[in-house]
Amino acid sequence: MFITPLVDLGELVPLNEGVVYARAEYGRLVAQISEFMRQNGPTSAAEVRDLLDTSRKYVIAPLEHLDQRQSRAAQGRCGSC
């Protein structure tokens, strides 16, 4: 795949087969979503879609990615859970 070298260099963040973000843009998305959730609590995909003014396709991928990161982090904190 033509993006593999850019992923290897850390320039691109692949979230699934159809959604890839530039690292800087992904960082901005994560910051916006995190801040919104900090202020508003649990958030729906529709709310994030409206926040980012984009389609559901481009909202679900980062939300799933963030959820996976949170799950891995929680498992690390838990130790032998």
C-alpha positions as CSV (number, residue, x, y, z in Angstrom):
1,M,0.0,0.0,0.0
2,F,1.4,3.4,-0.9
3,I,0.7,4.9,2.6
4,T,2.8,2.3,4.5
5,P,6.0,4.3,4.4
6,L,4.1,7.3,5.8
7,V,2.6,5.2,8.5
8,D,6.0,3.8,9.4
9,L,7.4,7.3,9.7
10,G,4.5,8.3,12.0
11,E,3.1,10.8,9.5
12,L,-0.2,9.0,9.1
13,V,-2.6,7.3,11.5
14,P,-4.6,4.6,10.0
15,L,-7.9,4.0,11.9
16,N,-9.4,1.4,9.6
17,E,-9.1,0.4,5.9
18,G,-11.1,3.4,4.8
19,V,-10.0,6.2,7.2
20,V,-6.5,7.5,7.5
21,Y,-5.6,10.9,9.1
22,A,-2.4,12.9,9.1
23,R,-0.9,12.7,12.6
24,A,-1.4,16.4,13.3
25,E,-5.0,16.4,12.2
26,Y,-5.7,13.3,14.2
27,G,-4.2,15.0,17.2
28,R,-6.5,18.0,16.7
29,L,-9.5,15.6,16.4
30,V,-8.6,13.8,19.6
31,A,-8.1,17.1,21.5
32,Q,-11.5,18.5,20.3
33,I,-13.4,15.2,21.1
34,S,-11.7,14.9,24.5
35,E,-12.4,18.5,25.5
36,F,-16.0,18.2,24.3
37,M,-16.4,15.0,26.4
38,R,-14.7,16.5,29.4
39,Q,-17.2,19.4,29.3
40,N,-20.3,17.4,28.4
41,G,-19.8,13.9,29.7
42,P,-20.7,10.8,27.6
43,T,-21.2,11.9,24.0
44,S,-23.0,10.4,21.0
45,A,-21.5,9.9,17.6
46,A,-24.1,12.4,16.3
47,E,-22.9,15.0,18.7
48,V,-19.3,14.5,17.6
49,R,-20.4,14.5,14.0
50,D,-22.0,17.9,14.6
51,L,-19.0,19.2,16.6
52,L,-16.5,18.2,13.8
53,D,-19.0,19.1,11.0
54,T,-18.3,15.9,9.1
55,S,-19.9,12.7,8.1
56,R,-20.6,9.7,10.5
57,K,-17.9,7.7,8.6
58,Y,-15.2,10.1,9.7
59,V,-16.5,10.2,13.3
60,I,-17.0,6.5,14.0
61,A,-13.4,5.6,13.2
62,P,-11.7,8.0,15.6
63,L,-14.3,7.2,18.3
64,E,-13.6,3.5,18.0
65,H,-9.9,4.1,18.0
66,L,-10.1,6.3,21.1
67,D,-12.3,3.6,22.8
68,Q,-9.7,0.9,22.0
69,R,-6.9,3.1,23.4
70,Q,-8.9,3.7,26.6
71,S,-9.6,0.0,27.0
72,R,-5.9,-0.9,26.6
73,A,-5.0,1.9,29.1
74,A,-7.5,0.6,31.6
75,Q,-6.2,-2.9,31.3
76,G,-2.7,-1.6,31.9
77,R,-3.8,0.1,35.1
78,C,-5.7,-2.9,36.3
79,G,-2.7,-5.2,36.2
80,S,-4.1,-8.7,36.5
81,C,-7.8,-8.0,35.9
